[in-house]
Protein backbone atom coordinates (compact mmCIF):
# COMPACT_ATOMS: atom_id res chain seq x y z
CA UNK A 1 0.00 0.00 0.00
CA UNK A 2 1.18 3.45 -0.80
CA UNK A 3 -1.13 5.60 1.27
CA UNK A 4 -0.30 8.77 3.15
CA UNK A 5 -0.27 8.91 6.95
CA UNK A 6 -3.52 10.88 6.90
CA UNK A 7 -5.18 8.21 4.79
CA UNK A 8 -3.97 5.39 7.03
CA UNK A 9 -5.13 7.17 10.18
CA UNK A 10 -8.58 7.73 8.63
CA UNK A 11 -8.79 4.04 7.69
CA UNK A 12 -7.96 3.12 11.30
CA UNK A 13 -10.56 5.60 12.57
CA UNK A 14 -13.23 4.18 10.26
CA UNK A 15 -12.46 0.65 11.46
CA UNK A 16 -12.68 1.79 15.10
CA UNK A 17 -16.01 3.53 14.45
CA UNK A 18 -17.46 0.42 12.81
CA UNK A 19 -16.23 -1.74 15.70
CA UNK A 20 -17.74 0.66 18.23
CA UNK A 21 -21.17 0.40 16.64
CA UNK A 22 -21.22 -3.40 16.35
CA UNK A 23 -21.69 -6.10 18.93
CA UNK A 24 -19.33 -8.43 17.05
CA UNK A 25 -15.93 -7.00 16.27
CA UNK A 26 -14.57 -7.00 12.73
CA UNK A 27 -12.39 -9.97 11.92
CA UNK A 28 -8.97 -9.71 10.33
CA UNK A 29 -10.39 -11.26 7.16
CA UNK A 30 -13.04 -8.52 6.85
CA UNK A 31 -10.44 -5.81 7.36
CA UNK A 32 -8.09 -7.45 4.87
CA UNK A 33 -10.84 -7.77 2.26
CA UNK A 34 -11.69 -4.08 2.71
CA UNK A 35 -8.04 -3.08 2.29
CA UNK A 36 -7.61 -5.29 -0.77
CA UNK A 37 -10.75 -3.84 -2.39
CA UNK A 38 -9.53 -0.26 -2.04
CA UNK A 39 -5.92 -1.09 -2.89
CA UNK A 40 -6.13 0.30 -6.43
CA UNK A 41 -7.80 3.56 -5.38
CA UNK A 42 -6.28 7.00 -5.09
CA UNK A 43 -5.44 8.26 -1.59
CA UNK A 44 -7.32 11.52 -2.11
CA UNK A 45 -10.49 9.65 -3.04
CA UNK A 46 -10.13 7.41 0.01
CA UNK A 47 -9.69 10.42 2.30
CA UNK A 48 -12.70 12.21 0.81
CA UNK A 49 -14.89 9.09 0.95
CA UNK A 50 -14.02 8.21 4.54
CA UNK A 51 -14.62 11.80 5.65
CA UNK A 52 -18.07 11.72 4.02
CA UNK A 53 -18.76 8.31 5.57
CA UNK A 54 -17.87 9.52 9.06
CA UNK A 55 -19.71 12.85 8.76
CA UNK A 56 -22.95 11.12 7.80
CA UNK A 57 -22.76 8.82 10.86
CA UNK A 58 -22.99 5.77 8.63
CA UNK A 59 -21.24 3.44 11.13
CA UNK A 60 -23.94 4.19 13.72
CA UNK A 61 -26.62 3.36 11.13
CA UNK A 62 -25.14 -0.11 10.75
CA UNK A 63 -23.36 0.48 7.44
CA UNK A 64 -20.05 -1.32 7.57
CA UNK A 65 -16.89 -1.73 5.56
CA UNK A 66 -18.68 -3.13 2.51
CA UNK A 67 -20.66 0.10 2.24
CA UNK A 68 -17.49 2.17 2.71
CA UNK A 69 -15.57 0.22 0.07
CA UNK A 70 -18.45 0.76 -2.38
CA UNK A 71 -18.30 4.51 -1.70
CA UNK A 72 -14.53 4.55 -2.27
CA UNK A 73 -14.75 2.52 -5.47
CA UNK A 74 -17.56 4.71 -6.83
CA UNK A 75 -15.61 7.92 -6.10
CA UNK A 76 -12.49 6.49 -7.69
CA UNK A 77 -14.29 5.38 -10.86
CA UNK A 78 -15.99 8.78 -11.15
CA UNK A 79 -12.61 10.48 -10.94
CA UNK A 80 -11.16 8.15 -13.58
CA UNK A 81 -14.05 8.77 -15.98
CA UNK A 82 -13.85 12.52 -15.44
CA UNK A 83 -10.10 12.56 -16.14
CA UNK A 84 -10.59 10.49 -19.28
CA UNK A 85 -13.34 12.78 -20.60
CA UNK A 86 -11.23 15.86 -19.92
CA UNK A 87 -8.32 14.28 -21.76
CA UNK A 88 -10.48 13.37 -24.76
CA UNK A 89 -11.98 16.85 -25.02
CA UNK A 90 -8.70 18.77 -24.74
CA UNK A 91 -8.01 19.42 -28.42
CA UNK A 92 -11.56 19.83 -29.61
CA UNK A 93 -12.81 23.10 -30.90
CA UNK A 94 -15.79 24.28 -28.88
CA UNK A 95 -19.14 24.23 -30.66
CA UNK A 96 -19.99 27.31 -32.64
CA UNK A 97 -22.60 29.51 -31.05
CA UNK A 98 -24.69 31.58 -33.47
N, C-alpha and C positions, 0 to 999 in steps of 0.2 A: 504494500500500500504506500502511496505517496501523498498522504494528506498532510495538511498543515496542523500545527498544534491546536489552533482554534477549532478546526474541523473534528479532530480526535476528541477534544474535550466536550464538544457538543454531542458527539456520538455517545460518549460515556454518560452524559447528562440525560440523553433520551432513554438510554437503557435503564438508568436508575429511576426515571419517572415511570416507565412502564412497569418495572418491578414493584414500585411503591403502590401502584394501583391494582395489582393482581394479588390473588391469594397464593397462587403457585408462581414461584420465581422462574424466570427464563432459564432455559438450559443452555449449555455451551453450544449445542448443535443449532438451536434457534438463533443465537447470536452470530455464530459462524455463517449460517445461511444468509442472514441479513447482510453481513459484511461482504460475502461473496457476490450477492446480488448487486450491491452498489459499488463494486470494485472498479467498474469501467466508467463511473461517473466523475464529473468535474467537481473539485472541492468547493467551488463557489456555489454550485447548484445544491450540493449537500448541505452547506451552511444555511442557505436561504430556505431550503425545504424543512430542515429541522427547526429553524426558528419559527416558521409558520406553523409547524406541527405543535410546538410547545406553546405558542401564543394562543392557539385555539383550544387548548386544554384537551386535546385528543386522547392523551393517555388516560385521563380520568373518565372519559366516555367509553373506555374499553377498547379503543383502537390501538393495536399493537404494532409490532415491527413489520408485519406484512403490509399494513396500511402505509407506514412510513416509507418502506422501500418502493411501494407503488408511486407515492408522491415524488420521491427522488428520481425514479426512472422517467416519469412523465415530464418533470421539469427538464431533465437532461435531454430527452428526445425533442422537446420543444425548442431548446436552445440550438440543438444540432440542425433542425429543420430551418430555423430562422437564419442561422449562419449560412446554410447552403443557398437559401433563397436570396440573401443579400449578395452572395458571391455570383450567382447566376445573373442577377440584374445589374451588375456593376457597369458593364459597357453598353448597355442599351440606351438608346435615345428615348427620352421621355415622350409620351404621346403628345401629339400636336393638339393644342386647344384653340378652337376657332372662336 
